[in-house]
Amino acid sequence: MSRHAAPIRRRFSCLFVFAVVLAASVAGVQAYGPQGFDTVVIDAGHGGYDRGGGPGQRIAESTYTLDTARRLQRALRSRGFRTVMTRDQDVFVTLRDRVAIGASYRNAVFVSVHYNSGSRLDAHGYETYYYRSDSFGLASRLHAAQLSSLDTEDRHVRRRGFYVLRNPSTPAVLCEGGFLTNPSEANTIMNSSYRERWAQNIAAALTEQRRYGDPSELGYQPPVTTEHFYRGGHSRGHGRGHYTRGRGGRHGRGRSSGGRHHGRSGGSHHGRSSGGGHHHGGSGKSTSKKRHHR
């Protein structure tokens, strides 16, 4: 064997390994979202003894999430979708059961419907959450649909490890359709015409996603990270509830960044956050209080 053969072979091996790693990395980033699905699992947040929202909140979130989910179901059925509700009555459903329902259907997406709450009465706007990299495009499309429902603050698409987003075997998104603790926004949410408009806009966005897949302007999906990033910085928070890890019963504990809904990996919805509302926010400090949900 030539004395040059071994070094050449080593160089070739290194190049081969580098090519494999590079291909795997690119494949991991290019996790494109759902397209051609025929089923939407609709998750109406909270229910039963879990009213949602923060302690002492006057308006029960669970009442409006159920009504909105039913409107979304009708809008989707009229567009030819098969729909599945994690709850269609005012009953409590554990996070584990919600996820199990979602996992029972193939060729589906999971959409969790919520309304926000915050310790600051002026906190307002829309937030949309995802966790899996193949859910980013769907979250972006649904967020744009939310923004077309009401002239309010864009609180952006955010990545969080909420229980219902982390565990489903299908792409999953959680929508926060405005703040029930903001008097003006709450009045809008309690108006049935707003909830109908929101449901129709989300249904139209899901129809576009089914036909076209991810919005073309998104390009590559963001890499999976354990942090929660969004325009303007990141926030961390703690909370309790059942939308994160949920130890058995209704809420569970865990650690996560976020607002009222999601809490510490197991928090109710999010836990605390810095920023405008209970959920998260940009600058300034504020405690979000929504419980049980992610």
Secondary structure, DSSP 8 states (H G I E B T S, - for coil): --TTHHHHHHHHHHHHHHHHHHHHHHHHH------S--EEEEEE--BTTB--SSTT-SS-HHHHHHHHHHHHHHHHHTTT-EEEES-SSS----HHHHHHHHHT-SSEEEEEEEEE--SSTT---EEEEE-SGGGHHHHHHHHHHHHTTSS--EEEEEE---HHHHS-SS-EEEEEEEETTSHHHHHHHTSHHHHHHHHHHHHHHHHHHHHH-S-GGG-S-----SS--BTTB---B---SBSBS--SSS-----BS-SBBTTTTB-BBB--BSSSSSS--SSS-B-----S--
